[in-house]
């Protein structure tokens, strides 16, 4: 069986650049989009651990950057 065929989950991301996993045979919830990585639940969690290094919502990161720029 191929790795794709044995995948049970996929990584999804929302507009705030927050990651989660979702079942591969279901559409993501409203507000979430398929990120592209698929695999077992454990593989998806490991992938997220590697790419989601700043867990603050994107809007908070932007606001903090603006405040730092305005000093």
N, C-alpha and C positions, 0 to 999 in steps of 0.2 A: 504494500500500500504506500502511495506517495505521501510525502510530508504534508502537501496541500490537502489531500484526502483525509488525513488523520487529524487535521486542525479542528479544534472544537470552539475556539474563541478568536476574536480579533480585537485589535487596539482601536479605540475611538477617541476623538478629541473634540472639545467644544470651543466656542468662540473665545473663551478666556484662557485657551491653551492648557486646559486641565485634561489629563489622560484618564482613561478607564478601560476596562475590558468588557466585551459584550459577546453573546453567543453568535457564532458564525452564521447560523441559519435564521437569524432574526434581523430585521431592520434596526438600526440604532435608534435610541429614543430621540424625540424632538430636541433639537438644539445640539445634537452630537453628530459627528461625521466620521466615516471610516478613515483611519490614518494610513492603513496599508499593511501593517504587520499582522500575520495570523499564525496560530500555533496552539499548543496546549495552554491551559490556564496558567500553568507555571512559567512557560516560555513567554507568554504575553506580559506577565508581571515582571519577569526579569528584564524584558525589553524596556518596559516603562521605567524601571529602576535605573536603567542606563541612560535614558534620554530626557527624563523629566527631573532635571537637577535643581530647578528653582520652582518650588510648588506654589509660589504666590500667584494669584490670578493676574492675567496680562494687564488688566486695567489698573491694578495696584502697582505693578512694576512701572507702567508708563507714568502714573501720577508721581511716584517717588522719584523717577528720573527727571521729570519736569521741575519738581521742587528742588532737586539738587542743582539743576542748571540755573535756576533763578536765585540760588544761594541765599 
